[in-house]
Amino acid sequence: MTMEHMIRLIAGTMILLSIFLTLIHSPYWLLLTGFVGANLLQSAFTKWCLMEDILTKLGVDKGC
């Protein structure tokens, strides 16, 4: 799995998890959804992604 696919998997999982937690616990979990969305927008404009840096430090290969 390439790093780009891992980032998409993590972002999608975080969004779905926050929606689930909003339904069963508290609407404040939507802040997590907003945070993930803001990071996706920011990375589209700046070409910098925090999750990419984290995965690189964990030893994940960028792929092809």
PDB file of N, H, CA, C and O in Angstrom:
ATOM      1  N   MET A   1       0.856  -1.170   0.000  1.00  0.00           N
ATOM      2  CA  MET A   1       0.000   0.000   0.000  1.00  0.00           C
ATOM      3  C   MET A   1       0.902   1.232   0.000  1.00  0.00           C
ATOM      4  O   MET A   1       1.828   1.334   0.805  1.00  0.00           O
ATOM      5  N   THR A   2       0.628   2.154  -0.898  1.00  0.00           N
ATOM      6  H   THR A   2      -0.124   2.072  -1.552  1.00  0.00           H
ATOM      7  CA  THR A   2       1.440   3.362  -0.970  1.00  0.00           C
ATOM      8  C   THR A   2       1.048   4.326   0.140  1.00  0.00           C
ATOM      9  O   THR A   2      -0.007   4.194   0.761  1.00  0.00           O
ATOM     10  N   MET A   3       1.917   5.293   0.373  1.00  0.00           N
ATOM     11  H   MET A   3       2.774   5.401  -0.131  1.00  0.00           H
ATOM     12  CA  MET A   3       1.650   6.269   1.430  1.00  0.00           C
ATOM     13  C   MET A   3       0.393   7.070   1.121  1.00  0.00           C
ATOM     14  O   MET A   3      -0.378   7.383   2.029  1.00  0.00           O
ATOM     15  N   GLU A   4       0.178   7.403  -0.138  1.00  0.00           N
ATOM     16  H   GLU A   4       0.804   7.149  -0.875  1.00  0.00           H
ATOM     17  CA  GLU A   4      -1.018   8.171  -0.510  1.00  0.00           C
ATOM     18  C   GLU A   4      -2.288   7.399  -0.159  1.00  0.00           C
ATOM     19  O   GLU A   4      -3.254   7.980   0.336  1.00  0.00           O
ATOM     20  N   HIS A   5      -2.285   6.101  -0.414  1.00  0.00           N
ATOM     21  H   HIS A   5      -1.500   5.629  -0.816  1.00  0.00           H
ATOM     22  CA  HIS A   5      -3.451   5.289  -0.069  1.00  0.00           C
ATOM     23  C   HIS A   5      -3.625   5.190   1.441  1.00  0.00           C
ATOM     24  O   HIS A   5      -4.750   5.196   1.941  1.00  0.00           O
ATOM     25  N   MET A   6      -2.530   5.101   2.156  1.00  0.00           N
ATOM     26  H   MET A   6      -1.617   5.097   1.750  1.00  0.00           H
ATOM     27  CA  MET A   6      -2.620   5.043   3.621  1.00  0.00           C
ATOM     28  C   MET A   6      -3.193   6.337   4.193  1.00  0.00           C
ATOM     29  O   MET A   6      -3.989   6.306   5.132  1.00  0.00           O
ATOM     30  N   ILE A   7      -2.787   7.475   3.626  1.00  0.00           N
ATOM     31  H   ILE A   7      -2.141   7.501   2.863  1.00  0.00           H
ATOM     32  CA  ILE A   7      -3.295   8.768   4.096  1.00  0.00           C
ATOM     33  C   ILE A   7      -4.792   8.865   3.843  1.00  0.00           C
ATOM     34  O   ILE A   7      -5.539   9.331   4.703  1.00  0.00           O
ATOM     35  N   ARG A   8      -5.233   8.427   2.671  1.00  0.00           N
ATOM     36  H   ARG A   8      -4.626   8.048   1.972  1.00  0.00           H
ATOM     37  CA  ARG A   8      -6.668   8.438   2.370  1.00  0.00           C
ATOM     38  C   ARG A   8      -7.432   7.507   3.305  1.00  0.00           C
ATOM     39  O   ARG A   8      -8.524   7.841   3.764  1.00  0.00           O
ATOM     40  N   LEU A   9      -6.858   6.341   3.585  1.00  0.00           N
ATOM     41  H   LEU A   9      -5.971   6.070   3.212  1.00  0.00           H
ATOM     42  CA  LEU A   9      -7.484   5.385   4.500  1.00  0.00           C
ATOM     43  C   LEU A   9      -7.617   5.968   5.904  1.00  0.00           C
ATOM     44  O   LEU A   9      -8.664   5.841   6.538  1.00  0.00           O
ATOM     45  N   ILE A  10      -6.556   6.607   6.383  1.00  0.00           N
ATOM     46  H   ILE A  10      -5.706   6.711   5.868  1.00  0.00           H
ATOM     47  CA  ILE A  10      -6.578   7.202   7.726  1.00  0.00           C
ATOM     48  C   ILE A  10      -7.592   8.346   7.794  1.00  0.00           C
ATOM     49  O   ILE A  10      -8.357   8.441   8.754  1.00  0.00           O
ATOM     50  N   ALA A  11      -7.600   9.215   6.776  1.00  0.00           N
ATOM     51  H   ALA A  11      -6.979   9.138   5.997  1.00  0.00           H
ATOM     52  CA  ALA A  11      -8.531  10.351   6.775  1.00  0.00           C
ATOM     53  C   ALA A  11      -9.978   9.865   6.744  1.00  0.00           C
ATOM     54  O   ALA A  11     -10.813  10.367   7.497  1.00  0.00           O
ATOM     55  N   GLY A  12     -10.281   8.902   5.891  1.00  0.00           N
ATOM     56  H   GLY A  12      -9.603   8.495   5.280  1.00  0.00           H
ATOM     57  CA  GLY A  12     -11.636   8.372   5.812  1.00  0.00           C
ATOM     58  C   GLY A  12     -12.067   7.701   7.100  1.00  0.00           C
ATOM     59  O   GLY A  12     -13.207   7.854   7.538  1.00  0.00           O
ATOM     60  N   THR A  13     -11.148   6.954   7.709  1.00  0.00           N
ATOM     61  H   THR A  13     -10.222   6.830   7.353  1.00  0.00           H
ATOM     62  CA  THR A  13     -11.445   6.287   8.972  1.00  0.00           C
ATOM     63  C   THR A  13     -11.718   7.299  10.073  1.00  0.00           C
ATOM     64  O   THR A  13     -12.653   7.130  10.856  1.00  0.00           O
ATOM     65  N   MET A  14     -10.906   8.355  10.140  1.00  0.00           N
ATOM     66  H   MET A  14     -10.146   8.492   9.504  1.00  0.00           H
ATOM     67  CA  MET A  14     -11.106   9.377  11.174  1.00  0.00           C
ATOM     68  C   MET A  14     -12.448  10.086  10.998  1.00  0.00           C
ATOM     69  O   MET A  14     -13.124  10.380  11.984  1.00  0.00           O
ATOM     70  N   ILE A  15     -12.833  10.359   9.776  1.00  0.00           N
ATOM     71  H   ILE A  15     -12.284  10.120   8.975  1.00  0.00           H
ATOM     72  CA  ILE A  15     -14.110  11.031   9.522  1.00  0.00           C
ATOM     73  C   ILE A  15     -15.280  10.132   9.929  1.00  0.00           C
ATOM     74  O   ILE A  15     -16.203  10.574  10.613  1.00  0.00           O
ATOM     75  N   LEU A  16     -15.232   8.871   9.504  1.00  0.00           N
ATOM     76  H   LEU A  16     -14.482   8.512   8.949  1.00  0.00           H
ATOM     77  CA  LEU A  16     -16.317   7.956   9.864  1.00  0.00           C
ATOM     78  C   LEU A  16     -16.377   7.711  11.367  1.00  0.00           C
ATOM     79  O   LEU A  16     -17.463   7.621  11.941  1.00  0.00           O
ATOM     80  N   LEU A  17     -15.214   7.603  12.005  1.00  0.00           N
ATOM     81  H   LEU A  17     -14.332   7.676  11.539  1.00  0.00           H
ATOM     82  CA  LEU A  17     -15.171   7.413  13.452  1.00  0.00           C
ATOM     83  C   LEU A  17     -15.764   8.608  14.183  1.00  0.00           C
ATOM     84  O   LEU A  17     -16.511   8.436  15.147  1.00  0.00           O
ATOM     85  N   SER A  18     -15.440   9.816  13.736  1.00  0.00           N
ATOM     86  H   SER A  18     -14.833   9.956  12.953  1.00  0.00           H
ATOM     87  CA  SER A  18     -15.966  10.999  14.414  1.00  0.00           C
ATOM     88  C   SER A  18     -17.479  11.125  14.228  1.00  0.00           C
ATOM     89  O   SER A  18     -18.181  11.572  15.135  1.00  0.00           O
ATOM     90  N   ILE A  19     -17.979  10.735  13.060  1.00  0.00           N
ATOM     91  H   ILE A  19     -17.409  10.372  12.323  1.00  0.00           H
ATOM     92  CA  ILE A  19     -19.432  10.772  12.849  1.00  0.00           C
ATOM     93  C   ILE A  19     -20.115   9.750  13.762  1.00  0.00           C
ATOM     94  O   ILE A  19     -21.145  10.048  14.367  1.00  0.00           O
ATOM     95  N   PHE A  20     -19.547   8.559  13.859  1.00  0.00           N
ATOM     96  H   PHE A  20     -18.710   8.317  13.367  1.00  0.00           H
ATOM     97  CA  PHE A  20     -20.096   7.533  14.750  1.00  0.00           C
ATOM     98  C   PHE A  20     -20.096   8.011  16.197  1.00  0.00           C
ATOM     99  O   PHE A  20     -21.093   7.862  16.904  1.00  0.00           O
ATOM    100  N   LEU A  21     -18.975   8.587  16.639  1.00  0.00           N
ATOM    101  H   LEU A  21     -18.165   8.707  16.065  1.00  0.00           H
ATOM    102  CA  LEU A  21     -18.892   9.078  18.013  1.00  0.00           C
ATOM    103  C   LEU A  21     -19.843  10.241  18.253  1.00  0.00           C
ATOM    104  O   LEU A  21     -20.337  10.412  19.368  1.00  0.00           O
ATOM    105  N   THR A  22     -20.106  11.042  17.230  1.00  0.00           N
ATOM    106  H   THR A  22     -19.704  10.904  16.325  1.00  0.00           H
ATOM    107  CA  THR A  22     -21.082  12.127  17.347  1.00  0.00           C
ATOM    108  C   THR A  22     -22.472  11.563  17.604  1.00  0.00           C
ATOM    109  O   THR A  22     -23.228  12.086  18.423  1.00  0.00           O
ATOM    110  N   LEU A  23     -22.794  10.491  16.896  1.00  0.00           N
ATOM    111  H   LEU A  23     -22.179  10.066  16.231  1.00  0.00           H
ATOM    112  CA  LEU A  23     -24.125   9.897  17.044  1.00  0.00           C
ATOM    113  C   LEU A  23     -24.333   9.255  18.409  1.00  0.00           C
ATOM    114  O   LEU A  23     -25.430   9.319  18.964  1.00  0.00           O
ATOM    115  N   ILE A  24     -23.285   8.634  18.956  1.00  0.00           N
ATOM    116  H   ILE A  24     -22.393   8.582  18.505  1.00  0.00           H
ATOM    117  CA  ILE A  24     -23.484   7.904  20.212  1.00  0.00           C
ATOM    118  C   ILE A  24     -23.024   8.656  21.450  1.00  0.00           C
ATOM    119  O   ILE A  24     -23.382   8.281  22.567  1.00  0.00           O
ATOM    120  N   HIS A  25     -22.228   9.723  21.270  1.00  0.00           N
ATOM    121  H   HIS A  25     -21.937  10.028  20.363  1.00  0.00           H
ATOM    122  CA  HIS A  25     -21.660  10.346  22.458  1.00  0.00           C
ATOM    123  C   HIS A  25     -21.958  11.841  22.546  1.00  0.00           C
ATOM    124  O   HIS A  25     -22.739  12.272  23.394  1.00  0.00           O
ATOM    125  N   SER A  26     -21.336  12.633  21.667  1.00  0.00           N
ATOM    126  H   SER A  26     -20.702  12.283  20.978  1.00  0.00           H
ATOM    127  CA  SER A  26     -21.431  14.086  21.789  1.00  0.00           C
ATOM    128  C   SER A  26     -21.215  14.757  20.430  1.00  0.00           C
ATOM    129  O   SER A  26     -20.401  14.291  19.632  1.00  0.00           O
ATOM    130  N   PRO A  27     -21.934  15.839  20.166  1.00  0.00           N
ATOM    131  CA  PRO A  27     -21.732  16.544  18.895  1.00  0.00           C
ATOM    132  C   PRO A  27     -20.363  17.220  18.782  1.00  0.00           C
ATOM    133  O   PRO A  27     -19.970  17.646  17.696  1.00  0.00           O
ATOM    134  N   TYR A  28     -19.647  17.320  19.884  1.00  0.00           N
ATOM    135  H   TYR A  28     -19.966  16.974  20.767  1.00  0.00           H
ATOM    136  CA  TYR A  28     -18.315  17.920  19.829  1.00  0.00           C
ATOM    137  C   TYR A  28     -17.331  17.090  19.016  1.00  0.00           C
ATOM    138  O   TYR A  28     -16.291  17.602  18.603  1.00  0.00           O
ATOM    139  N   TRP A  29     -17.638  15.825  18.777  1.00  0.00           N
ATOM    140  H   TRP A  29     -18.484  15.409  19.112  1.00  0.00           H
ATOM    141  CA  TRP A  29     -16.764  14.989  17.954  1.00  0.00           C
ATOM    142  C   TRP A  29     -16.735  15.469  16.507  1.00  0.00           C
ATOM    143  O   TRP A  29     -15.838  15.089  15.754  1.00  0.00           O
ATOM    144  N   LEU A  30     -17.699  16.299  16.104  1.00  0.00           N
ATOM    145  H   LEU A  30     -18.428  16.608  16.716  1.00  0.00           H
ATOM    146  CA  LEU A  30     -17.658  16.860  14.752  1.00  0.00           C
ATOM    147  C   LEU A  30     -16.465  17.797  14.575  1.00  0.00           C
ATOM    148  O   LEU A  30     -16.074  18.093  13.446  1.00  0.00           O
ATOM    149  N   LEU A  31     -15.891  18.261  15.670  1.00  0.00           N
ATOM    150  H   LEU A  31     -16.208  18.020  16.587  1.00  0.00           H
ATOM    151  CA  LEU A  31     -14.669  19.069  15.571  1.00  0.00           C
ATOM    152  C   LEU A  31     -13.538  18.252  14.954  1.00  0.00           C
ATOM    153  O   LEU A  31     -12.710  18.797  14.226  1.00  0.00           O
ATOM    154  N   LEU A  32     -13.495  16.960  15.236  1.00  0.00           N
ATOM    155  H   LEU A  32     -14.168  16.517  15.828  1.00  0.00           H
ATOM    156  CA  LEU A  32     -12.495  16.095  14.622  1.00  0.00           C
ATOM    157  C   LEU A  32     -12.703  16.014  13.117  1.00  0.00           C
ATOM    158  O   LEU A  32     -11.737  16.050  12.355  1.00  0.00           O
ATOM    159  N   THR A  33     -13.953  15.907  12.686  1.00  0.00           N
ATOM    160  H   THR A  33     -14.737  15.878  13.306  1.00  0.00           H
ATOM    161  CA  THR A  33     -14.257  15.901  11.257  1.00  0.00           C
ATOM    162  C   THR A  33     -13.799  17.203  10.611  1.00  0.00           C
ATOM    163  O   THR A  33     -13.216  17.189   9.527  1.00  0.00           O
ATOM    164  N   GLY A  34     -14.061  18.327  11.273  1.00  0.00           N
ATOM    165  H   GLY A  34     -14.534  18.338  12.154  1.00  0.00           H
ATOM    166  CA  GLY A  34     -13.620  19.622  10.759  1.00  0.00           C
ATOM    167  C   GLY A  34     -12.110  19.729  10.691  1.00  0.00           C
ATOM    168  O   GLY A  34     -11.569  20.298   9.743  1.00  0.00           O
ATOM    169  N   PHE A  35     -11.423  19.185  11.690  1.00  0.00           N
ATOM    170  H   PHE A  35     -11.863  18.723  12.459  1.00  0.00           H
ATOM    171  CA  PHE A  35      -9.959  19.212  11.710  1.00  0.00           C
ATOM    172  C   PHE A  35      -9.380  18.410  10.550  1.00  0.00           C
ATOM    173  O   PHE A  35      -8.449  18.861   9.883  1.00  0.00           O
ATOM    174  N   VAL A  36      -9.931  17.223  10.309  1.00  0.00           N
ATOM    175  H   VAL A  36     -10.688  16.856  10.850  1.00  0.00           H
ATOM    176  CA  VAL A  36      -9.455  16.397   9.199  1.00  0.00           C
ATOM    177  C   VAL A  36      -9.725  17.099   7.867  1.00  0.00           C
ATOM    178  O   VAL A  36      -8.859  17.121   6.992  1.00  0.00           O
ATOM    179  N   GLY A  37     -10.909  17.667   7.712  1.00  0.00           N
ATOM    180  H   GLY A  37     -11.612  17.649   8.423  1.00  0.00           H
ATOM    181  CA  GLY A  37     -11.243  18.387   6.484  1.00  0.00           C
ATOM    182  C   GLY A  37     -10.348  19.598   6.252  1.00  0.00           C
ATOM    183  O   GLY A  37      -9.920  19.856   5.126  1.00  0.00           O
ATOM    184  N   ALA A  38     -10.069  20.339   7.318  1.00  0.00           N
ATOM    185  H   ALA A  38     -10.417  20.130   8.232  1.00  0.00           H
ATOM    186  CA  ALA A  38      -9.190  21.507   7.194  1.00  0.00           C
ATOM    187  C   ALA A  38      -7.778  21.083   6.798  1.00  0.00           C
ATOM    188  O   ALA A  38      -7.131  21.764   6.003  1.00  0.00           O
ATOM    189  N   ASN A  39      -7.295  19.967   7.345  1.00  0.00           N
ATOM    190  H   ASN A  39      -7.821  19.414   7.992  1.00  0.00           H
ATOM    191  CA  ASN A  39      -5.974  19.480   6.971  1.00  0.00           C
ATOM    192  C   ASN A  39      -5.936  19.021   5.518  1.00  0.00           C
ATOM    193  O   ASN A  39      -4.928  19.211   4.838  1.00  0.00           O
ATOM    194  N   LEU A  40      -7.019  18.422   5.034  1.00  0.00           N
ATOM    195  H   LEU A  40      -7.838  18.267   5.587  1.00  0.00           H
ATOM    196  CA  LEU A  40      -7.074  18.016   3.632  1.00  0.00           C
ATOM    197  C   LEU A  40      -7.051  19.234   2.706  1.00  0.00           C
ATOM    198  O   LEU A  40      -6.366  19.232   1.683  1.00  0.00           O
ATOM    199  N   LEU A  41      -7.802  20.269   3.073  1.00  0.00           N
ATOM    200  H   LEU A  41      -8.359  20.270   3.904  1.00  0.00           H
ATOM    201  CA  LEU A  41      -7.782  21.506   2.272  1.00  0.00           C
ATOM    202  C   LEU A  41      -6.410  22.163   2.293  1.00  0.00           C
ATOM    203  O   LEU A  41      -5.897  22.579   1.254  1.00  0.00           O
ATOM    204  N   GLN A  42      -5.824  22.254   3.468  1.00  0.00           N
ATOM    205  H   GLN A  42      -6.241  21.916   4.312  1.00  0.00           H
ATOM    206  CA  GLN A  42      -4.507  22.871   3.607  1.00  0.00           C
ATOM    207  C   GLN A  42      -3.463  22.126   2.787  1.00  0.00           C
ATOM    208  O   GLN A  42      -2.624  22.753   2.139  1.00  0.00           O
ATOM    209  N   SER A  43      -3.506  20.793   2.806  1.00  0.00           N
ATOM    210  H   SER A  43      -4.187  20.285   3.331  1.00  0.00           H
ATOM    211  CA  SER A  43      -2.503  20.028   2.071  1.00  0.00           C
ATOM    212  C   SER A  43      -2.687  20.156   0.558  1.00  0.00           C
ATOM    213  O   SER A  43      -1.720  20.031  -0.192  1.00  0.00           O
ATOM    214  N   ALA A  44      -3.895  20.399   0.112  1.00  0.00           N
ATOM    215  H   ALA A  44      -4.681  20.500   0.721  1.00  0.00           H
ATOM    216  CA  ALA A  44      -4.133  20.588  -1.322  1.00  0.00           C
ATOM    217  C   ALA A  44      -3.479  21.864  -1.830  1.00  0.00           C
ATOM    218  O   ALA A  44      -3.022  21.915  -2.972  1.00  0.00           O
ATOM    219  N   PHE A  45      -3.432  22.894  -0.993  1.00  0.00           N
ATOM    220  H   PHE A  45      -3.804  22.852  -0.065  1.00  0.00           H
ATOM    221  CA  PHE A  45      -2.858  24.171  -1.417  1.00  0.00           C
ATOM    222  C   PHE A  45      -1.366  24.285  -1.138  1.00  0.00           C
ATOM    223  O   PHE A  45      -0.642  24.912  -1.912  1.00  0.00           O
ATOM    224  N   THR A  46      -0.897  23.694  -0.053  1.00  0.00           N
ATOM    225  H   THR A  46      -1.484  23.185   0.576  1.00  0.00           H
ATOM    226  CA  THR A  46       0.505  23.883   0.335  1.00  0.00           C
ATOM    227  C   THR A  46       1.402  22.715  -0.057  1.00  0.00           C
ATOM    228  O   THR A  46       2.626  22.824   0.028  1.00  0.00           O
ATOM    229  N   LYS A  47       0.811  21.597  -0.486  1.00  0.00           N
ATOM    230  H   LYS A  47      -0.183  21.509  -0.555  1.00  0.00           H
ATOM    231  CA  LYS A  47       1.567  20.383  -0.835  1.00  0.00           C
ATOM    232  C   LYS A  47       2.326  19.816   0.365  1.00  0.00           C
ATOM    233  O   LYS A  47       3.312  19.101   0.184  1.00  0.00           O
ATOM    234  N   TRP A  48       1.880  20.125   1.596  1.00  0.00           N
ATOM    235  H   TRP A  48       1.079  20.705   1.743  1.00  0.00           H
ATOM    236  CA  TRP A  48       2.482  19.594   2.813  1.00  0.00           C
ATOM    237  C   TRP A  48       1.399  18.901   3.623  1.00  0.00           C
ATOM    238  O   TRP A  48       0.316  19.448   3.834  1.00  0.00           O
ATOM    239  N   CYS A  49       1.705  17.696   4.074  1.00  0.00           N
ATOM    240  H   CYS A  49       2.585  17.252   3.903  1.00  0.00           H
ATOM    241  CA  CYS A  49       0.735  16.908   4.829  1.00  0.00           C
ATOM    242  C   CYS A  49       1.392  16.402   6.103  1.00  0.00           C
ATOM    243  O   CYS A  49       2.417  15.724   6.054  1.00  0.00           O
ATOM    244  N   LEU A  50       0.807  16.729   7.227  1.00  0.00           N
ATOM    245  H   LEU A  50      -0.027  17.280   7.267  1.00  0.00           H
ATOM    246  CA  LEU A  50       1.335  16.304   8.522  1.00  0.00           C
ATOM    247  C   LEU A  50       1.354  14.780   8.629  1.00  0.00           C
ATOM    248  O   LEU A  50       2.322  14.204   9.126  1.00  0.00           O
ATOM    249  N   MET A  51       0.289  14.127   8.166  1.00  0.00           N
ATOM    250  H   MET A  51      -0.498  14.595   7.762  1.00  0.00           H
ATOM    251  CA  MET A  51       0.236  12.667   8.262  1.00  0.00           C
ATOM    252  C   MET A  51       1.347  12.024   7.431  1.00  0.00           C
ATOM    253  O   MET A  51       1.864  10.972   7.806  1.00  0.00           O
ATOM    254  N   GLU A  52       1.712  12.630   6.330  1.00  0.00           N
ATOM    255  H   GLU A  52       1.292  13.484   6.025  1.00  0.00           H
ATOM    256  CA  GLU A  52       2.822  12.111   5.524  1.00  0.00           C
ATOM    257  C   GLU A  52       4.123  12.162   6.320  1.00  0.00           C
ATOM    258  O   GLU A  52       4.915  11.220   6.281  1.00  0.00           O
ATOM    259  N   ASP A  53       4.343  13.251   7.034  1.00  0.00           N
ATOM    260  H   ASP A  53       3.700  14.016   7.066  1.00  0.00           H
ATOM    261  CA  ASP A  53       5.543  13.355   7.873  1.00  0.00           C
ATOM    262  C   ASP A  53       5.528  12.310   8.986  1.00  0.00           C
ATOM    263  O   ASP A  53       6.558  11.707   9.288  1.00  0.00           O
ATOM    264  N   ILE A  54       4.375  12.099   9.589  1.00  0.00           N
ATOM    265  H   ILE A  54       3.539  12.589   9.344  1.00  0.00           H
ATOM    266  CA  ILE A  54       4.260  11.115  10.665  1.00  0.00           C
ATOM    267  C   ILE A  54       4.533   9.710  10.131  1.00  0.00           C
ATOM    268  O   ILE A  54       5.272   8.943  10.748  1.00  0.00           O
ATOM    269  N   LEU A  55       3.940   9.372   8.989  1.00  0.00           N
ATOM    270  H   LEU A  55       3.339   9.995   8.488  1.00  0.00           H
ATOM    271  CA  LEU A  55       4.147   8.043   8.416  1.00  0.00           C
ATOM    272  C   LEU A  55       5.590   7.841   7.978  1.00  0.00           C
ATOM    273  O   LEU A  55       6.120   6.735   8.089  1.00  0.00           O
ATOM    274  N   THR A  56       6.231   8.894   7.481  1.00  0.00           N
ATOM    275  H   THR A  56       5.800   9.792   7.391  1.00  0.00           H
ATOM    276  CA  THR A  56       7.638   8.794   7.090  1.00  0.00           C
ATOM    277  C   THR A  56       8.504   8.491   8.303  1.00  0.00           C
ATOM    278  O   THR A  56       9.408   7.658   8.229  1.00  0.00           O
ATOM    279  N   LYS A  57       8.235   9.164   9.422  1.00  0.00           N
ATOM    280  H   LYS A  57       7.501   9.840   9.482  1.00  0.00           H
ATOM    281  CA  LYS A  57       8.986   8.911  10.646  1.00  0.00           C
ATOM    282  C   LYS A  57       8.733   7.518  11.205  1.00  0.00           C
ATOM    283  O   LYS A  57       9.579   6.967  11.909  1.00  0.00           O
ATOM    284  N   LEU A  58       7.577   6.949  10.897  1.00  0.00           N
ATOM    285  H   LEU A  58       6.889   7.397  10.326  1.00  0.00           H
ATOM    286  CA  LEU A  58       7.275   5.585  11.328  1.00  0.00           C
ATOM    287  C   LEU A  58       7.866   4.546  10.394  1.00  0.00           C
ATOM    288  O   LEU A  58       7.756   3.347  10.650  1.00  0.00           O
ATOM    289  N   GLY A  59       8.496   4.996   9.309  1.00  0.00           N
ATOM    290  H   GLY A  59       8.586   5.970   9.102  1.00  0.00           H
ATOM    291  CA  GLY A  59       9.186   4.076   8.416  1.00  0.00           C
ATOM    292  C   GLY A  59       8.374   3.582   7.245  1.00  0.00           C
ATOM    293  O   GLY A  59       8.769   2.613   6.596  1.00  0.00           O
ATOM    294  N   VAL A  60       7.252   4.212   6.949  1.00  0.00           N
ATOM    295  H   VAL A  60       6.931   4.999   7.476  1.00  0.00           H
ATOM    296  CA  VAL A  60       6.431   3.803   5.809  1.00  0.00           C
ATOM    297  C   VAL A  60       7.089   4.311   4.524  1.00  0.00           C
ATOM    298  O   VAL A  60       7.482   5.474   4.433  1.00  0.00           O
ATOM    299  N   ASP A  61       7.201   3.429   3.543  1.00  0.00           N
ATOM    300  H   ASP A  61       6.882   2.484   3.617  1.00  0.00           H
ATOM    301  CA  ASP A  61       7.827   3.785   2.269  1.00  0.00           C
ATOM    302  C   ASP A  61       6.817   4.547   1.411  1.00  0.00           C
ATOM    303  O   ASP A  61       5.624   4.246   1.437  1.00  0.00           O
ATOM    304  N   LYS A  62       7.293   5.529   0.656  1.00  0.00           N
ATOM    305  H   LYS A  62       8.262   5.774   0.634  1.00  0.00           H
ATOM    306  CA  LYS A  62       6.401   6.328  -0.182  1.00  0.00           C
ATOM    307  C   LYS A  62       5.824   5.547  -1.348  1.00  0.00           C
ATOM    308  O   LYS A  62       4.807   5.952  -1.912  1.00  0.00           O
ATOM    309  N   GLY A  63       6.432   4.462  -1.715  1.00  0.00           N
ATOM    310  H   GLY A  63       7.258   4.133  -1.257  1.00  0.00           H
ATOM    311  CA  GLY A  63       5.921   3.663  -2.841  1.00  0.00           C
ATOM    312  C   GLY A  63       6.481   4.168  -4.151  1.00  0.00           C
ATOM    313  O   GLY A  63       7.561   4.757  -4.196  1.00  0.00           O
ATOM    314  N   CYS A  64       5.726   3.929  -5.230  1.00  0.00           N
ATOM    315  H   CYS A  64       4.849   3.451  -5.193  1.00  0.00           H
ATOM    316  CA  CYS A  64       6.275   4.284  -6.547  1.00  0.00           C
ATOM    317  C   CYS A  64       5.947   5.666  -6.995  1.00  0.00           C
ATOM    318  O   CYS A  64       6.353   6.074  -8.083  1.00  0.00           O
TER     319      CYS A  64
END
